[in-house]
Amino acid sequence: MTERTSGHHVTLSGEYDIARRQELMDLFRSIQGGPVTMDMTDVSYIDSTFIAELATMRFRLDGSSVTLVGVQPNIARVLQVAKLDRFFIFGSPA
């Protein structure tokens, strides 16, 4: 369950829920400008906390692309239900 940022590439892993809210806020707010690629290959669970922080980051980076790669089907479904899928580019891990 680690995150790292290198430029505008972010790698996430583990479960993201209310217990990790501050961690997400700090990480997402550290991203200034875009484009951003977020590798979610090892993310197994998200809740509304993650959705809110992801949406906040996306709208703060208005005009910059945010690509989510390696999104698991269960997480992609959550983003679709929340109607956030249209604000992101989905791709495969490199």
N, C-alpha and C positions, 0 to 999 in steps of 0.2 A: 504494500500500500504506500507507494512513494510517488511523488511528482517531481519533475525537474523541468526547468525551462532553459532553453538554449536558443537565444534569439527569439524567434516566433514559433518555435516548435515546442509543444507541451506534451509530455507523456503522463498519462494518468493510469492508476491501477487500483483495484480493490472496490470497496463499496463506499458510496457517497451518500450520506444522510445528514441529519441535523447535527450529529456529533462531530462532523468534519466541516461545519459551516465556516468557521473562522479561517481554517486552512484554505478552503476554496476561495473565500473572499480575498485573502492575501495573495494567493496565486493569480487569480483572474485580474485583480487590480494591478498587479505588477506588469501586465501585458499592456504596452503602450503602442498603439498603431497596429497596422496589419501589413500584409496578410498573416493569418495565424493558421497553423496546422496543429490539430489536437488529436493525438493517437489515443484512442479509447479501447484498444484491443484487449487490455486486461481489466477493463471496468466490468464488474459483474452485477452491479445494482446502483440505481439512482433513485432519489425521491424528489419531492417538490423543492427541497432546499437546493439541490444541484440544478434543477430546471430554472429556478429563480436566479441563481448566480450566473448560470450560462447565458440566460436571456439578458441580464443586466450587462454582462461583458459584451455581448453581441451588439446591443444597442448603443453602448458607449463607443464602440469601434465603428460606428455608422460609416458606411462607404468602403470599409475594408472587408475582404473576404475572410470567412472563417470556415475551414475545412475540417470535418470530423472524419477520421479514418478508423477502420476496424471496429465500427459500432456493432455490438451484438444485436441480434434480432429483437430480443426483449426490450432493449434500451431504445432501439429505433422505433419500436411500436409506441413506447411512452412519449417520445418526442413527436410522433405523428398525432397521437391523441391530444397532446397539448398544442398542436398546430404550430410547433416550432420548427418542424422539418423544412419548411420553405425558406427559412432564414439562414440555412447552412448548406454547404456543399458536402456531399457524402462521397468518400473515396475508400480505396483499399490501402492497407499499409504497404509501405515501400519494401 
